[in-house]
Amino acid sequence: MSVNNQPVAGSSQGGFSLIEVLVTVVILAVGLLGVAGVQALGLRTANVALEHSLVTTLATDIAERIRANPIAFQADQYVIEVDVDNPPGGNECLQACSTQERAESDILGWYNRLLILDQVSAEITRNGTVAEISISWVEPGIGFGSDDAEQAQNFVYQTRLN
């Protein structure tokens, strides 16, 4: 019995050539680089959102502390301007405190939490029964072309304290 080793007309050998494999690897590499870039951008954007959420929480935190100590607020003991070079004075009050000691302790604790932000400064002002809390900080760019540089941010929170 003889076996014919000749290929059938019109058929060719299957498989991939080296060039096809290299083209596939290049396309896959470009796609993976794009995915990595999108993931990095997503992480930076999430960090910016986290900072904005933190600033909002810090502003409402001190507003509630002021609301809990209205006598000190009316005496302007919460009115202050602080930054990294100008920390607030006073001590932390853990037990029975006067209204002034409580205000100093509240501001000191708040300032220490503010230091999480880069180049932070904050100001609390009073206009009658309205407290205005202003927080400024610098956040890194998120990578959208010209927005890649650091940007100064400012958040202002106002609340009426009756």
Phi, psi and chi 1 to 4 in degrees:
 res  aa     phi    psi   chi1   chi2   chi3   chi4
   1 MET       -  127.1 -179.5  170.4 -144.9      -
   2 SER  -109.0  143.1   98.9      -      -      -
   3 VAL  -106.2  131.2  177.4      -      -      -
   4 ASN   -87.8  116.6 -171.6   -3.4      -      -
   5 ASN   -94.5   12.2  -71.8  -26.4      -      -
   6 GLN   -88.0  138.5  -66.9 -177.3   -5.0      -
   7 PRO   -68.0  150.2   20.0  -25.5      -      -
   8 VAL   -72.3  141.9  178.8      -      -      -
   9 ALA   -60.3  135.4      -      -      -      -
  10 GLY    90.8  -10.1      -      -      -      -
  11 SER  -103.6  151.3   71.2      -      -      -
  12 SER  -132.7  167.3   63.7      -      -      -
  13 GLN   -71.7  142.3  -73.5 -154.3   -5.1      -
  14 GLY   -90.1  171.4      -      -      -      -
  15 GLY   124.2  177.5      -      -      -      -
  16 PHE  -107.6  144.6  -65.0  103.5      -      -
  17 SER   -88.8  165.7   71.0      -      -      -
  18 LEU   -62.7  -36.6 -174.5   57.2      -      -
  19 ILE   -65.7  -41.1  -67.5  175.2      -      -
  20 GLU   -62.8  -40.4  -70.0  171.9  -32.6      -
  21 VAL   -65.1  -43.2  170.9      -      -      -
  22 LEU   -64.3  -41.4  -72.0  175.5      -      -
  23 VAL   -62.2  -42.1  168.2      -      -      -
  24 THR   -62.8  -42.5  -57.0      -      -      -
  25 VAL   -64.3  -41.2  168.1      -      -      -
  26 VAL   -63.9  -45.6  167.7      -      -      -
  27 ILE   -62.2  -42.6  -68.4  171.8      -      -
  28 LEU   -64.0  -40.7 -176.0   62.3      -      -
  29 ALA   -64.4  -43.1      -      -      -      -
  30 VAL   -63.1  -41.9  168.9      -      -      -
  31 GLY   -63.1  -42.3      -      -      -      -
  32 LEU   -67.6  -36.7  -70.0  175.5      -      -
  33 LEU   -63.2  -39.9  -76.1  173.6      -      -
  34 GLY   -62.4  -42.8      -      -      -      -
  35 VAL   -63.3  -41.6  168.3      -      -      -
  36 ALA   -64.1  -39.6      -      -      -      -
  37 GLY   -64.1  -42.4      -      -      -      -
  38 VAL   -64.6  -39.2  169.2      -      -      -
  39 GLN   -66.2  -42.1 -176.2  177.8   11.3      -
  40 ALA   -62.9  -42.6      -      -      -      -
  41 LEU   -62.9  -39.5  179.8   61.6      -      -
  42 GLY   -63.0  -39.9      -      -      -      -
  43 LEU   -65.9  -43.1  -71.9  172.5      -      -
  44 ARG   -63.5  -42.1  -74.9 -169.2  -61.4 -114.1
  45 THR   -64.1  -38.8  -55.0      -      -      -
  46 ALA   -64.3  -37.7      -      -      -      -
  47 ASN   -66.2  -38.6  -76.2  -22.8      -      -
  48 VAL   -64.4  -43.5  167.4      -      -      -
  49 ALA   -63.1  -37.3      -      -      -      -
  50 LEU   -63.2  -42.6  178.7   66.2      -      -
  51 GLU   -62.5  -42.6  -77.9 -174.7  -10.9      -
  52 HIS   -63.9  -40.3  -73.6 -122.5      -      -
  53 SER   -64.6  -41.1  177.1      -      -      -
  54 LEU   -62.2  -43.2  175.0   65.4      -      -
  55 VAL   -63.1  -42.3  167.8      -      -      -
  56 THR   -62.0  -43.1  -56.5      -      -      -
  57 THR   -64.0  -41.9  -58.9      -      -      -
  58 LEU   -64.0  -40.1  -72.4  167.8      -      -
  59 ALA   -66.5  -44.2      -      -      -      -
  60 THR   -69.4  -31.1   56.0      -      -      -
  61 ASP   -61.5  -50.4  173.8   59.8      -      -
  62 ILE   -70.2  -31.4 -164.7   65.0      -      -
  63 ALA   -62.9  -41.2      -      -      -      -
  64 GLU   -68.8  -35.2  -68.7  -55.9  -45.2      -
  65 ARG   -66.7  -38.6  -69.0  174.5 -174.1  -84.2
  66 ILE   -65.0  -42.7  -68.0  170.2      -      -
  67 ARG   -60.8  -32.1 -174.5  170.9  -83.9  115.6
  68 ALA   -77.9  -12.1      -      -      -      -
  69 ASN  -132.4   65.0 -166.5   -3.4      -      -
  70 PRO   -67.0  -28.1   23.7  -31.5      -      -
  71 ILE   -65.0  -44.7  -65.0  169.4      -      -
  72 ALA   -66.1  -35.1      -      -      -      -
  73 PHE   -64.3  -45.5  175.4   67.1      -      -
  74 GLN   -65.4  -25.1  -68.8  -59.5  -37.2      -
  75 ALA   -89.8   10.8      -      -      -      -
  76 ASP    60.1   27.4  -73.2  -21.3      -      -
  77 GLN   -80.0  -10.5  -67.7  169.7  -10.8      -
  78 TYR   -98.4   -8.1  -79.3   97.0      -      -
  79 VAL   -74.5  117.4  174.1      -      -      -
  80 ILE  -159.7  156.2 -168.8  166.7      -      -
  81 GLU  -128.2  122.0 -173.5  173.0  -20.5      -
  82 VAL  -131.0  151.3  -65.6      -      -      -
  83 ASP  -153.0 -174.6   59.3   31.5      -      -
  84 VAL   -60.2  -37.3  174.3      -      -      -
  85 ASP   -86.0   -7.8  -60.9  -32.8      -      -
  86 ASN  -133.8   69.2 -178.1   27.3      -      -
  87 PRO   -71.2  155.1   25.0  -30.9      -      -
  88 PRO   -72.9  156.3   27.6  -33.5      -      -
  89 GLY   -91.2 -177.4      -      -      -      -
  90 GLY   101.6  174.7      -      -      -      -
  91 ASN  -123.6  161.9  -63.6  -46.9      -      -
  92 GLU   -76.6  132.3 -167.8  171.0   -9.4      -
  93 CYS  -109.4  116.4 -178.3      -      -      -
  94 LEU  -105.7  -17.1  -59.8  174.7      -      -
  95 GLN  -118.2 -153.2  -54.3 -124.2  -20.1      -
  96 ALA   -60.2  124.8      -      -      -      -
  97 CYS  -130.8  154.8  -48.3      -      -      -
  98 SER   -75.2  169.4   68.2      -      -      -
  99 THR   -63.2  -36.3   57.0      -      -      -
 100 GLN   -68.9  -43.0 -180.0  177.9   -5.6      -
 101 GLU   -63.3  -38.8  -69.5  170.9  -27.3      -
 102 ARG   -64.1  -42.8  171.8   56.1   46.6 -151.5
 103 ALA   -62.6  -44.8      -      -      -      -
 104 GLU   -62.3  -41.7  -71.1  174.2   -2.4      -
 105 SER   -65.6  -41.9  178.7      -      -      -
 106 ASP   -61.2  -46.1  -71.6  -16.2      -      -
 107 ILE   -67.0  -40.4  -69.6  171.1      -      -
 108 LEU   -63.4  -45.4 -177.0   61.4      -      -
 109 GLY   -64.1  -40.1      -      -      -      -
 110 TRP   -64.5  -43.4 -178.5   64.0      -      -
 111 TYR   -60.8  -43.0  171.5   77.0      -      -
 112 ASN   -62.1  -33.7  -70.9  -27.5      -      -
 113 ARG   -75.5  -29.0  -71.4 -173.6  -63.1  -80.6
 114 LEU   -64.5  -27.9  -80.6  172.4      -      -
 115 LEU   -65.9   -7.2  -67.2  177.6      -      -
 116 ILE   -63.5  -30.7  -66.6  171.2      -      -
 117 LEU   -84.5  152.9  -59.0  167.5      -      -
 118 ASP   -80.1  134.1  -71.6  -24.5      -      -
 119 GLN    48.2   52.9  -58.8  175.4   31.9      -
 120 VAL   -86.9  146.6   66.7      -      -      -
 121 SER  -143.4  153.0   63.9      -      -      -
 122 ALA  -146.7  155.8      -      -      -      -
 123 GLU  -145.3  138.0 -179.5  179.1   19.5      -
 124 ILE  -120.5  125.4  -58.2  172.1      -      -
 125 THR  -124.6  161.9   57.9      -      -      -
 126 ARG  -128.5  133.4 -178.1  176.5   76.0   87.8
 127 ASN  -131.3   91.0 -176.4    8.5      -      -
 128 GLY    69.3 -116.1      -      -      -      -
 129 THR  -101.9   11.6   60.7      -      -      -
 130 VAL  -105.3  126.2  175.9      -      -      -
 131 ALA  -100.9  133.9      -      -      -      -
 132 GLU  -117.9  122.5 -178.4  174.3  -71.7      -
 133 ILE  -112.7  118.9  -60.3  149.5      -      -
 134 SER  -118.2  126.7  177.1      -      -      -
 135 ILE  -124.2  128.2  -57.9  172.5      -      -
 136 SER  -120.7  141.5  -60.0      -      -      -
 137 TRP  -155.4  170.3   75.4  101.1      -      -
 138 VAL  -113.3  130.2  173.7      -      -      -
 139 GLU  -119.3  147.8   69.5 -176.8   19.3      -
 140 PRO   -68.6  155.5   24.1  -30.7      -      -
 141 GLY   -66.4  161.1      -      -      -      -
 142 ILE  -105.8    5.4   56.1  173.8      -      -
 143 GLY    94.9   19.6      -      -      -      -
 144 PHE   -95.5   79.2  -69.7  123.8      -      -
 145 GLY    58.8 -114.4      -      -      -      -
 146 SER   -71.2  -13.8   63.7      -      -      -
 147 ASP   -82.7   12.7  -68.6  -16.9      -      -
 148 ASP   -75.4  -14.2 -151.0   15.0      -      -
 149 ALA   -81.9  163.2      -      -      -      -
 150 GLU   -61.6  147.6  -67.7 -178.6  -21.6      -
 151 GLN  -131.9  134.5  -64.7  179.8   -8.3      -
 152 ALA   -76.2  134.8      -      -      -      -
 153 GLN  -121.1  150.4  -61.3  -67.7  -36.3      -
 154 ASN  -138.7  132.4 -169.6   35.1      -      -
 155 PHE  -125.8  129.4  178.2   80.8      -      -
 156 VAL  -121.4  129.6  177.8      -      -      -
 157 TYR  -124.4  126.6 -178.1   84.1      -      -
 158 GLN  -118.2  140.8  -68.3 -178.4  -24.4      -
 159 THR  -146.5  143.2 -175.6      -      -      -
 160 ARG   -92.4  128.1 -176.8  172.4  -53.2  -82.3
 161 LEU  -113.5  107.2  -54.8  166.1      -      -
 162 ASN  -101.0      -  -62.3    5.2      -      -
